[in-house]
Every structure is written in C-alpha cells, then in structure tokens.
Amino acid sequence: MNKKHGVFTEPGTICFERILNGSAEEVWKYLTESEFKAKWLSAGDVEPKVGGTVTHEFDHSRLSKEDDPLPEKYKDLEEGQVSKGVVTKYDRPHVLSYTWDEGDGEGSEVTFELESHGEEQVLLRLTHRKLPTDSDTKAGIGAGWHTHLSILIDCVDNKDPKPFWNVHMPLEKEYEQLVSNLSDN
C-alpha cells in the first residue's frame, strides 16, 4: 500500500493512502509541528484551530543527508519557497484540512485523515482537492505528494530518507502518464 500511486478520484482531486508505524498522536506531530514537519515536507507550524495559519517553508535540500541536485525544471525553488494557508478543519489527532496557495489566487485544499490500523499503525489518507487543471502541474503535485509521503514513512521509521529530487523526477514521469491516461478517457 505504501508504494501505490495516488488516485485521481475526480477532476482536480488526488488521494493517497499510506500505512505508518506509530500512533495517530505521533503522526499528528509530523503534520502540525515545524520540527517534525520540516523532516518530510516543510518547516513552519500549523496554528491549532480553524482559521489558524499554516506556514510552509520549503527547502527540499534539507530532506535528506544525500546530495540531491535541483533539476533545471525546478531552479526557481533554489532559494526555497514560503507558502501560507488557512486551517479549515482541525480535529486532533484525526483530521487536518487547510488551504494551499497555488499561486493562482484561488488555491486548493489538502486534507489529512488519520485512523488506527491495528495496534501500532495508522492509516493516513491524504486528499488534495481543487488542483490546477493543467496536466504538468497535476503530475508534479502527484509526484510531489508521493515523494513527500515516502519521506514521511522513513522519518516515522527512523530511517534516512532518499533524496527528494532523485525520487521525485522519475515519479513525475509516471504521474505524467497517469494524468495523460485520464485525459484520454
């Protein structure tokens, strides 16, 4: 289940499901606390209330100890990137939703749902809605979440994650094909 591609469930929506070791409370820290969130996604806290601010301070070079050259396609991220959002649902440690700045004035929404799975595992369901419509962006977002979630699993398991871009770029090709197949139907 942890290596499966995200599923485009409807136009503008992609969903992922991953099994993580640990409790919902432990995984929740990785979703909301900057110290933990910075290990797999981005630094920046999540204000713990509906209407609270979500800060993302992206620096993919911090996600792995290994050298990870920035692809030419993403050179605009060389200095990192800061993004803000607003919490739309906060039910600790089960559901977290917030807006995501897409740079288009409208944004999208990300929802994380956690539920117990056995004694020491958690099912994480991530749904990203209101995605931009262009195929290239959808493929990049799919590969991005897929890569970030793989890093999250490694972090929760106390493993050194693989370099972000080394994983992301081949996955982006796979997601381009998935998105292409959607538009063919």
N, C-alpha and C positions, 0 to 999 in steps of 0.2 A: 504493500500500500504506500510506502514512503517514497517510492521512486516513480509513482504514477504521474502522468501529465495532469495538469489542471484541465477541467472540463468547461467548455463554453456552453452554459446551460440555456442561454437565450442571448439575443443580440445585446452586446455591451456588458455581459456578465461572465466571469470566470470563477470557478470554485475548485478548491483543493481540500483534500482530507489527508491528514498525517497522524500517525500514532507516535506519541512521545513518551519517553520514560519519565516517571515522576508524578507528582500530584498536580491538580489544577492550580493550587496556590503557587507552586514552584514555577510552573509555566507562565502564570499570570505576571510574575515579576519580569519575565523576558518581553512581555507585551507592553509593560507600562513604566518600568523604571529605567532611567537613562543608562545606568551602569550595566544592566543586563541587555537592554535593547541595543546598545552600541556594539555588542558582540556579534549580532546576527543581522541587524537591519540598519539602524541609525541611532546616534546619540540623541538625547532630548527626552524630556519627561512627557507623561500624559497626565494632565490635571484630572484628578479622580472624581469627576462629576459631569453630568450632562451640561453642555455649554462650555466645558473646560477646553483649554488649549492643548493641542497635540503639536509637539515640535519634532521635526526630523532634521538631523544634521548628518547628511550622508557623506561618508568618506570610505568608499569600498576598499581602499588600500589597508584599512585597519582591521578588516575582517579575517585576515589570515596572516600567519607568520611568513608564508612563502612569497617570493617575488611574484607580482601579478601586474604585468604591464597593461596600461589602459589602452583599449582598442581605439584606433583612429576615429571610428564612428562615434565614440563617446568622449572625445577630447574636451568637450565643453564641460565635463564633470571633473576636470583635472584639479580644480581648486575646491572640490566638494560642492555641496548644494544644500541649502536650507529651505525647508518647506514647512508650512503651518497648516493645521486643520482644526476642526471643532468636534468635540465628543458629542455624538448623537444618542448613544446608549452606553450605560456603564452599570453593569451588574456583576460585581466582583464575586468570585473568580470564574464567571460563566460566559458573559457576553460583553464584548467591547466593540463599538462601532464609532467610526469617525470619518469626517470628510477628508478628502485627499486632493490637494491642489494639483491640477493637471496643467496649469499654465494657460488654460483656455477660458478662464473667467467663470466656468461652470463647476468644474471639479467632478470628483467621483466619490464613492463611499466604500470603505473597507470594513468588513465585519469579521471578528474572530469569535468563534464559539468553542468552548471547552466543555467536554463531558467525560466523566470517568469511564475508563475502558479496562476492565479487570481490576486487579488490586493495586498495581503500581504504575498504571499507564493512563494517558489522557488522549482522547480523540480531539484533535484540533481541526476545526472546519474554518477555512478562510474563504470568504466570498467578497469579490471586488466587483461592484456594480457601477453603472454609468460610465463605462470605459469609452475613451475616444473611439471614433468609428474607423479610423484608418488602420489597415492591416498591419503595417510596420509597427505602430505603437502597441497594438494588441499583442503582437508576437513578443515584443520587448517586455511588456508587462507580464505576460505569461512566463517567459523565461526568467525574468527577474524574481517573481514570487517563488518559482520552483527552486531557484538557486538559493534565495534567502532562507526558505524553509529547510533545505538540506543543511545549511549552515546552522540553523536553529537546532536541528536534531543533533548535530555534532556537539554544539555547545552544551545542551542539556545532558549529553552523554559524556561530557568532559573529554572530548576528542578535539584534536586540532583540525579545523575545517580546511577544505581545499580552497584555493584562491578563487575569489568571486568570478572574475572575468574569464578565467580558464574553464570554469564550469558553464558560465552564462552563455558565452558565444556559441558553442555547439548546440546548446539547448535552444537558443534563439532560432537557429536553422530549423530545428524540429517544430517549434511553435509556428514558424512561418508556414510550414507545410500544413499544420493543423488548421491555421486560420484560412489558408488557401482552400482547403477541403471544405470549410464551412461556406465559403462564398461560392463554391461550385454547386452546392445543394440548393 
